[in-house]
Amino acid sequence: MANLKDILYRVAVEKVVGNTAIEIADVAFDSRKVGNGTLFVAQKGLQVDGHQFINNTIAKGAVAIICEDLPSEFKNNVTYVQVPNSNEALAIIASNFYGNPSEKLALVGVTGTNGKTTIATLLYKLFKAAGNKVGLISTIKIMVDSQELATTHTTPDSLTINKVLHDLVLAGGTHCFMEVSSHGIHQGRTTGLHFAGGVFTNLTHDHLDYHQTFAEYRNVKKSFFDQLPKSAFALVNADDKNGLVMLQNTAAKKYSYAMKTMADFKVKILENQFNGLVLQIDGQEIYTKLIGTFNAYNLLAIYAVADLLGIDRLENLKRISSLENVDGRFQHFISTTGINAIVDYAHTPDALKNVLETINAIRTYNEQVITVVGCGGDRDRTKRPKMGNIASTLSNQVIFTSDNPRTENPEKIIKDIEAGISVENIKKTISITDRRQAIKTACKLAKKDDIILIAGKGHETYQIIGKEKSDFDDFKIVQEYLTEMNK
């Protein structure tokens, strides 16, 4: 229970109708989750306007309403609070309702196009290995120390975030590592949170179906750093030209990491093989099981964050060397017949380019690279031909297939991808709409030492066709087919 007046602290209020000295048992923005004593926050979504459900929620027991537009009639014994932005109001209310848990631990947000999940997840593992009680809020999973919760968004809604942080504080948690998406920032889900630090990985072509322009996408990311407090650190990848942009208006203490340019934290790749990397960080040589240049950047960011949060540098490097890869991020195995299979979440042009360039940097060129890739439906269409061009240029053979087509025609998506193929690369490509069949075909085409890359879905254990969601795990499927072929 919490007093309405208390949980409205710091909320921009335009008008109040009714009494704010009332007790609130729960907060909800989904009308289906309203019960007795609930504060209902009416949000204007992309598809549904919560204002339409105000009277329904009152009938179910709501005692207070947060809204951008006041209704024409008011119900007795219900308090109405008008605000300019319901999304931001919900975030601040959620933080207040749960006792501002982000102020009671070290919360670090990781943003950028690529690397967010790997950095957040490995930081969670690193700090847990150091004996801390730690939280993780990521695309793959939400962890309250050792308890795993389901997740559906890269950045969950603000109620979920604050509930997780509250539970973590109650469990004695000291740190939490959180992916911060551009959607989450733009929709105010991180408003009201107190961050101990922010990390910027890189910025490439993504989410332009939502943000419309690259400049808008970049500026949304930048706004996260603009809002960091003086007590926080802002750590950016200096090898990305947008890194310094992120630091322009931040009040946080500024730090950088890089491989190619001057920076506070530096890494050098000494060896890069399919069995791992040998890196030099801060003059110290370490071996890691992770693969590829992009993971050298990820590990350097992890090292830098741990250093800024006070972890001993040598202990830090020892623990980094024992970290295992994250599910669906360059997840690699070799079949008994010597075929290499790699599953990666690469679903943007830059991510796909990074993965294929990593493979080509390690390979001997006596083998073939066979790439299976598609693009999601109802998402940014402008990246599709770019993905087709990259896949066909950097692979020996490409199978274009479905990713999560959702409500789009899968064949139309594949046609969009094929539009980016240059004339000289057309002969390398085939199209198989059924993803399972595409993976099976790649396995049949592969010979000893060949490399199969299955890109786009990574850790996902489902496929969405139309409105239906069915079980589908790229890693398990490619393992099954390669195992069957060995018999």
C-alpha positions in Angstrom: 0.0 0.0 0.0 1.1 3.6 -0.7 -0.4 7.0 -0.4 -1.4 8.5 -3.8 0.1 11.9 -2.8 3.4 10.2 -2.1 3.6 8.3 -5.4 2.8 11.4 -7.4 6.1 13.0 -6.1 8.0 14.4 -9.1 5.1 13.7 -11.5 4.2 16.7 -13.7 0.6 17.2 -12.8 -1.7 19.5 -14.7 -5.0 19.1 -12.8 -6.4 17.0 -10.0 -10.1 16.1 -9.6 -10.7 14.4 -6.2 -8.7 13.5 -3.2 -5.0 12.5 -3.3 -4.9 11.4 0.4 -6.0 7.9 -0.5 -4.2 4.5 -0.3 -3.2 2.7 -3.4 -3.0 -1.1 -3.4 -1.5 -1.5 -6.9 -0.6 0.3 -10.1 -1.7 -0.9 -13.6 -1.6 0.3 -17.2 -3.3 -2.8 -18.5 -7.1 -2.7 -17.8 -7.2 -6.5 -17.5 -4.9 -6.3 -14.4 -7.0 -3.8 -12.4 -8.5 -4.8 -9.0 -9.7 -3.1 -5.9 -7.6 -0.1 -4.8 -5.7 0.1 -8.1 -4.3 3.2 -9.7 -4.9 2.9 -13.4 -2.6 4.8 -15.8 -4.3 5.4 -19.2 -1.7 5.4 -21.9 -2.0 6.3 -25.6 -0.4 3.4 -27.3 0.4 2.8 -31.0 -2.7 0.6 -31.4 -4.8 1.0 -28.3 -5.7 4.0 -26.3 -6.1 3.2 -22.6 -8.4 6.2 -22.1 -11.2 4.1 -23.6 -11.0 1.7 -20.7 -11.2 4.2 -17.8 -14.8 3.4 -16.9 -14.2 -0.3 -17.1 -11.3 -0.1 -14.7 -13.4 1.9 -12.2 -16.1 -0.8 -12.4 -13.3 -3.3 -11.5 -12.2 -1.4 -8.5 -9.8 1.4 -9.7 -9.8 4.3 -7.1 -7.5 6.7 -9.1 -6.9 7.4 -12.8 -3.8 9.0 -14.4 -4.7 10.3 -17.8 -3.7 12.9 -20.5 -7.3 13.7 -21.3 -9.9 14.1 -18.5 -13.2 12.3 -19.1 -16.4 14.4 -19.7 -17.9 12.9 -16.5 -16.4 12.0 -13.1 -17.3 9.1 -10.9 -17.8 9.6 -7.2 -14.9 8.5 -4.9 -12.5 8.3 -7.8 -9.5 10.6 -8.1 -8.5 11.8 -11.6 -5.0 13.2 -12.2 -4.3 14.8 -15.6 -0.7 14.7 -16.8 1.0 15.8 -20.0 2.6 12.4 -20.7 1.2 9.2 -19.2 4.3 7.1 -20.2 6.6 9.3 -18.2 4.1 9.6 -15.3 3.9 5.8 -15.1 7.7 5.5 -14.9 7.9 7.9 -12.0 4.9 6.5 -10.2 6.3 3.0 -10.6 9.6 4.1 -9.1 7.8 5.8 -6.2 5.4 3.0 -5.6 8.2 0.5 -5.2 10.3 2.8 -3.0 12.7 4.0 -5.6 14.7 0.8 -5.7 17.2 2.0 -8.4 18.6 4.4 -5.8 19.5 1.5 -3.5 21.8 -0.4 -5.8 24.2 0.2 -8.7 22.1 0.1 -11.9 24.1 0.2 -15.1 22.3 0.7 -18.5 23.8 -0.6 -21.7 22.6 1.0 -25.0 23.6 0.9 -28.7 22.7 -1.2 -31.7 24.8 -4.3 -31.1 26.4 -5.9 -28.0 23.8 -4.9 -25.4 22.7 -8.4 -24.5 26.3 -9.8 -24.4 27.6 -7.0 -22.3 24.7 -6.9 -19.8 24.6 -10.7 -19.5 28.4 -11.1 -19.0 28.5 -8.3 -16.5 25.8 -10.2 -14.6 27.9 -13.4 -14.7 31.1 -11.5 -13.8 29.6 -9.8 -10.7 27.8 -12.9 -9.6 31.1 -14.8 -9.8 32.6 -12.1 -7.6 30.1 -13.0 -4.9 27.6 -10.3 -5.4 23.8 -10.6 -5.5 23.1 -9.3 -9.0 20.2 -8.5 -11.3 19.9 -8.7 -15.1 17.2 -7.1 -17.3 17.9 -8.2 -20.9 16.4 -9.4 -24.2 17.1 -13.0 -23.3 16.0 -13.1 -19.6 15.4 -11.2 -16.4 17.3 -12.4 -13.4 16.7 -11.5 -9.7 20.0 -12.9 -8.4 19.4 -16.7 -9.2 15.7 -16.5 -10.0 14.8 -16.3 -13.7 11.7 -14.4 -14.9 10.2 -14.4 -18.4 10.8 -11.4 -20.7 9.1 -10.2 -23.9 10.9 -6.8 -24.6 14.5 -5.6 -24.6 13.5 -2.9 -22.1 10.4 -4.0 -20.1 7.6 -1.7 -19.0 8.5 0.6 -16.1 6.3 -1.3 -13.7 8.1 -4.5 -14.4 11.5 -2.8 -14.2 10.8 -1.3 -10.8 9.2 -4.5 -9.4 12.4 -6.4 -10.5 14.6 -3.9 -8.8 12.4 -3.9 -5.7 12.6 -7.6 -5.5 16.4 -7.5 -6.0 16.8 -5.0 -3.2 14.8 -7.2 -0.9 17.0 -10.1 -1.8 20.1 -8.1 -0.8 21.1 -7.2 -4.4 23.9 -4.7 -4.9 24.1 -4.4 -8.7 21.8 -4.7 -11.8 22.8 -4.6 -15.4 20.1 -3.6 -17.9 19.7 -3.4 -21.7 18.3 0.0 -22.6 16.6 0.0 -26.0 15.8 3.1 -28.1 12.1 2.1 -27.9 12.4 2.0 -24.1 14.0 5.4 -23.9 11.6 7.0 -26.3 8.6 5.6 -24.5 9.8 6.8 -21.2 10.2 3.4 -19.6 13.6 4.4 -18.0 12.3 7.8 -16.7 12.7 8.1 -13.0 15.4 5.4 -12.7 18.7 6.3 -11.0 21.6 5.0 -13.0 25.1 4.5 -11.6 26.4 4.3 -15.1 25.6 4.1 -18.8 27.5 2.2 -21.6 27.3 3.0 -25.4 28.4 0.2 -27.7 27.9 1.4 -31.3 25.2 2.8 -33.6 24.2 1.3 -36.9 21.2 0.9 -39.1 18.3 -0.4 -37.0 14.7 0.4 -35.9 14.1 2.9 -38.7 10.6 1.6 -39.0 10.0 3.2 -35.6 12.4 6.2 -35.5 12.1 7.2 -39.2 15.5 8.7 -39.4 19.0 7.8 -38.3 19.4 11.2 -36.6 16.3 10.6 -34.5 17.5 7.1 -33.6 20.9 8.5 -32.5 19.3 11.4 -30.5 17.0 9.1 -28.6 20.1 7.1 -27.6 21.9 10.3 -26.7 19.0 11.4 -24.4 19.8 8.5 -22.1 23.2 9.9 -21.5 21.8 13.5 -21.2 19.8 12.3 -18.3 22.6 10.6 -16.3 23.3 12.2 -13.0 26.7 13.7 -12.0 27.4 10.7 -9.7 27.2 8.3 -12.7 29.8 7.3 -15.3 29.2 7.5 -19.1 31.4 4.9 -20.9 31.4 5.0 -24.7 33.0 3.2 -27.6 35.4 5.8 -29.0 35.9 3.8 -32.3 32.3 4.6 -33.2 32.0 8.2 -34.4 28.7 8.5 -32.4 30.5 7.7 -29.1 31.6 11.3 -28.5 28.1 12.6 -29.6 26.7 10.6 -26.6 29.0 12.5 -24.2 28.2 16.0 -25.5 25.7 17.1 -22.9 26.0 14.5 -20.2 26.7 15.5 -16.6 28.2 12.1 -15.8 31.9 11.4 -15.5 33.2 10.6 -19.1 35.2 7.5 -20.1 35.9 5.8 -23.4 37.1 2.4 -24.6 38.6 1.5 -28.0 40.8 -0.7 -30.0 41.9 1.7 -32.8 41.8 5.2 -31.2 43.0 6.9 -28.0 40.8 5.9 -25.0 40.8 5.4 -21.3 40.5 1.6 -21.8 42.3 -0.2 -24.6 42.3 -3.7 -26.1 44.6 -5.4 -28.6 43.8 -8.7 -30.3 46.8 -11.1 -30.2 45.0 -14.2 -31.5 41.6 -14.7 -33.0 40.5 -18.4 -33.6 37.3 -20.5 -33.5 38.4 -21.7 -30.1 38.7 -18.2 -28.6 40.5 -14.9 -28.4 43.9 -13.9 -26.8 43.6 -10.3 -25.8 45.9 -7.7 -24.3 43.9 -5.4 -21.9 45.7 -2.8 -19.9 49.0 -4.5 -20.7 47.8 -7.8 -19.4 47.4 -10.9 -21.7 44.3 -13.0 -21.3 42.6 -15.9 -23.0 38.9 -15.9 -23.5 36.4 -18.5 -24.9 34.6 -15.8 -26.8 35.3 -15.3 -30.5 35.7 -12.3 -32.8 36.6 -8.7 -32.9 33.1 -7.6 -31.8 33.6 -9.7 -28.7 36.9 -8.1 -28.0 35.0 -4.8 -27.8 32.3 -6.4 -25.6 34.9 -7.8 -23.2 36.8 -4.5 -23.0 33.5 -2.7 -22.1 32.9 -5.3 -19.4 36.4 -4.8 -18.0 35.9 -1.0 -18.0 32.5 -1.2 -16.2 33.9 -3.6 -13.6 36.9 -1.3 -13.1 34.7 1.8 -12.7 32.5 -0.1 -10.2 35.6 -0.9 -8.1 36.4 -4.5 -9.0 40.2 -5.3 -8.6 41.8 -5.3 -12.1 43.6 -8.6 -11.9 40.6 -10.4 -10.3 38.5 -8.8 -13.1 40.8 -10.2 -15.8 40.8 -13.7 -14.3 37.0 -13.8 -14.1 36.7 -12.4 -17.7 38.9 -15.3 -19.0 36.5 -17.9 -17.6 33.3 -16.3 -19.0 31.2 -18.5 -21.4 29.4 -17.1 -24.4 25.8 -15.9 -24.3 23.1 -18.1 -25.9 22.5 -17.1 -29.6 25.6 -14.8 -29.7 28.2 -16.5 -32.0 27.1 -19.8 -30.4 29.4 -22.3 -32.0 29.9 -26.1 -32.2 31.7 -28.6 -34.4 29.9 -31.8 -35.6 31.7 -35.1 -35.4 32.3 -34.8 -39.2 34.1 -31.5 -38.7 31.4 -29.1 -39.9 31.3 -25.8 -38.0 27.9 -24.4 -37.1 27.4 -20.9 -35.7 24.1 -19.4 -34.6 24.0 -15.6 -34.1 21.3 -13.0 -33.4 22.7 -10.8 -36.2 19.5 -9.1 -37.5 21.0 -5.8 -38.7 23.3 -5.1 -41.6 26.2 -4.2 -39.3 25.7 -7.2 -37.0 25.6 -9.5 -40.0 28.7 -7.9 -41.5 30.6 -8.2 -38.2 29.8 -11.9 -37.8 30.7 -12.7 -41.4 33.9 -10.6 -41.3 34.8 -12.4 -38.0 34.3 -15.8 -39.7 36.4 -14.7 -42.7 39.2 -13.4 -40.5 39.5 -16.8 -38.8 38.9 -19.2 -41.7 41.6 -20.7 -43.9 39.7 -20.2 -47.2 40.0 -24.0 -47.9 36.4 -24.2 -46.7 33.0 -22.8 -47.7 30.9 -20.3 -45.7 27.2 -21.2 -46.0 24.9 -18.5 -44.6 21.2 -19.0 -43.7 19.5 -15.6 -43.2 16.2 -13.8 -43.4 14.6 -10.6 -42.1 11.7 -10.1 -39.7 8.2 -9.1 -40.9 6.4 -5.9 -39.9 9.8 -4.3 -39.2 12.3 -2.0 -40.9 12.2 -2.9 -44.6 15.0 -0.6 -45.7 17.6 -2.9 -44.2 16.5 -6.0 -46.2 18.5 -5.3 -49.4 21.5 -4.4 -47.4 21.3 -7.7 -45.6 21.1 -9.5 -48.9 24.1 -7.7 -50.3 26.3 -8.3 -47.2 25.3 -12.0 -46.9 25.9 -12.7 -50.7 29.2 -10.7 -50.8 30.8 -12.2 -47.7 29.6 -15.9 -48.1 30.3 -18.7 -50.6 26.7 -19.8 -50.5 23.6 -18.1 -49.1 20.1 -19.5 -48.4 17.5 -16.7 -47.9 14.6 -17.8 -45.8 12.0 -16.7 -43.3 12.9 -15.2 -39.9 9.7 -14.2 -38.0 7.5 -13.1 -41.0 4.7 -12.2 -38.7 1.8 -10.8 -40.8 3.9 -10.1 -43.9 4.1 -12.4 -46.9 7.4 -14.3 -46.4 8.1 -14.5 -50.1 7.7 -10.7 -50.4 10.3 -10.3 -47.5 12.7 -12.6 -49.3 12.2 -10.6 -52.6 13.1 -7.4 -50.7 16.3 -9.1 -49.4 17.2 -10.4 -52.9 16.9 -6.8 -54.3 20.3 -6.1 -52.7 22.2 -8.9 -54.5 24.8 -7.7 -57.1 24.7 -9.5 -60.5 28.0 -11.4 -59.8 26.6 -12.8 -56.6 23.2 -14.1 -57.8 24.7 -17.5 -58.5 25.6 -17.9 -54.9 22.1 -17.6 -53.6 19.0 -19.8 -53.3 15.7 -19.0 -51.5 13.8 -21.5 -49.3 10.9 -20.0 -47.5 10.6 -22.7 -44.8 13.4 -22.0 -42.3 13.7 -25.6 -41.1 14.1 -26.8 -44.7 16.6 -24.0 -45.3 18.7 -25.1 -42.3 18.5 -28.8 -43.4 19.6 -27.8 -46.9 22.6 -25.9 -45.5 23.6 -29.1 -43.5 23.4 -31.2 -46.7 25.5 -28.7 -48.7 28.2 -28.6 -46.0 31.4 -30.7 -46.1 34.2 -31.2 -43.6 35.6 -27.9 -42.3 32.8 -25.9 -43.9 31.1 -23.2 -41.8 27.3 -22.8 -41.5 26.1 -19.5 -40.2 22.5 -19.3 -39.1 21.7 -15.6 -38.5 18.9 -13.5 -37.3 17.1 -15.3 -34.5 19.9 -16.3 -32.2 18.6 -17.1 -28.7 14.9 -17.1 -29.8 13.2 -20.4 -29.2 10.1 -19.6 -31.3 9.0 -18.5 -34.8 6.1 -16.1 -35.5 4.2 -16.7 -38.7 1.0 -14.6 -39.0 -0.2 -14.3 -35.4 0.9 -17.8 -34.4 4.0 -18.4 -32.3 5.5 -21.9 -32.5 8.6 -23.6 -31.1 11.7 -23.1 -33.2 15.3 -23.1 -32.0 18.0 -22.6 -34.6 20.8 -24.1 -32.5 18.8 -27.3 -31.6 17.7 -27.8 -35.2 21.1 -27.5 -36.8 22.5 -29.8 -34.1 19.8 -32.4 -34.9 20.4 -32.3 -38.6 24.2 -32.5 -38.4 23.9 -35.4 -35.9 21.4 -37.3 -38.1 23.8 -36.9 -41.1 26.6 -38.4 -39.1 24.7 -41.7 -38.4 
